[in-house]
């Protein structure tokens, strides 16, 4: 079965990764960033080798987000970021093809071991099965 495995973050976290601390997130060093990339790369390599990796992507900062919604007049309303009121949102994801929910849960637990500076916020890893047919919606 396929699963979407999601990691969360906030604009403050992206700023911290650029070396700008906030009350919610300490500044990351270049060594912190490299450790994170190495860790995530190792996970991706292992998942590719096992045949479970379908896709994996990190997403750019929320400040570069665009929202398209429907206005009262029925026409699209386009709003570009940043969005100060937004807290956590999708920071990256994997699409995995795993034999069981238990297996994908093991992978999510491994993602939680990603190195980061002391005091950085820790977000849950979210797992959602991907529907395989009309009966799954």
C-alpha positions in Angstrom: 0.0 0.0 0.0 1.1 3.5 -0.7 1.5 6.1 2.1 2.2 9.8 2.3 4.6 10.5 5.1 4.7 14.2 6.0 7.0 16.4 8.1 6.0 19.8 9.3 7.7 23.1 9.9 7.0 26.8 10.1 8.5 30.0 8.6 10.4 30.5 11.8 12.1 27.1 11.3 13.2 28.0 7.8 14.5 31.3 9.2 16.4 29.4 11.9 17.9 27.2 9.2 19.3 30.4 7.6 20.9 31.3 11.0 18.2 33.6 12.3 17.0 32.5 15.7 13.5 33.3 17.1 11.8 32.6 20.4 10.6 29.3 18.9 13.6 28.1 17.2 17.4 28.4 17.8 19.7 29.4 14.9 21.1 26.4 12.9 24.7 26.3 12.0 26.1 25.1 8.6 27.1 21.8 10.4 23.5 21.4 11.7 22.2 21.8 8.1 24.7 19.4 6.7 23.9 16.8 9.4 20.2 17.1 8.6 20.8 16.7 4.8 23.1 13.7 5.4 20.5 12.0 7.7 17.6 12.6 5.2 19.8 11.4 2.3 20.6 8.2 4.2 16.9 7.6 4.7 16.2 8.2 1.1 19.0 5.9 0.0 17.8 3.1 2.2 14.2 3.5 1.0 15.3 3.5 -2.6 17.4 0.4 -2.0 14.5 -1.4 -0.4 12.2 -0.4 -3.3 9.8 1.4 -0.9 10.6 5.0 -2.2 8.2 6.4 -4.7 9.0 10.1 -4.2 10.5 12.4 -1.6 10.7 16.2 -1.6 11.6 19.0 0.7 9.5 22.1 0.2 10.6 25.7 0.1 9.8 28.1 2.8 6.2 29.1 3.5 7.0 32.7 2.5 7.2 31.5 -1.1 3.7 30.0 -0.9 0.8 31.0 -3.1 -2.8 30.4 -2.1 -5.6 30.3 -4.7 -9.1 30.4 -3.3 -12.5 31.2 -4.6 -13.8 34.7 -4.0 -17.4 35.6 -3.2 -17.9 36.5 -6.9 -16.8 33.0 -7.9 -13.5 34.2 -9.3 -10.1 33.0 -8.1 -8.4 35.1 -5.4 -4.6 34.8 -5.5 -2.6 35.6 -2.4 1.2 35.3 -2.1 3.0 34.5 1.2 4.3 35.0 3.7 1.5 34.1 6.1 2.2 35.3 9.6 -0.8 33.6 11.0 0.3 30.2 9.7 1.9 27.9 12.3 2.9 24.5 11.2 2.6 23.4 7.6 4.0 20.8 5.2 7.8 21.1 5.0 8.5 17.9 3.1 7.1 14.5 2.3 7.8 11.0 1.1 5.4 8.8 -0.9 6.3 5.2 0.1 5.0 1.9 -1.0 5.3 -0.3 2.1 4.0 -3.7 3.0 2.2 -2.6 6.1 1.3 0.3 8.4 3.7 -1.1 10.9 6.6 -0.7 8.4 5.8 2.8 7.4 5.5 3.7 11.2 9.0 2.3 11.7 10.2 4.7 8.9 8.3 7.6 10.5 10.0 6.9 13.9 13.4 6.9 12.1 12.6 10.3 10.6 12.0 11.7 14.2 15.7 10.9 14.9 16.9 13.6 12.5 19.6 15.7 14.1 18.8 19.3 15.0 20.0 21.9 17.4 19.0 21.6 21.0 15.8 23.5 21.6 14.5 23.3 18.0 10.8 22.4 17.9 9.9 18.7 17.3 6.9 18.1 15.1 5.1 14.8 14.7 5.5 12.8 11.5 2.1 12.4 9.9 1.2 9.2 7.9 -1.7 9.1 5.6 -2.6 6.1 3.4 -3.1 6.9 -0.2 -6.4 5.8 -1.6 -6.1 3.2 -4.3 -9.6 3.3 -5.7 -13.0 5.0 -5.5 -14.0 3.1 -2.4 -11.0 4.7 -0.5 -12.2 8.3 -0.6 
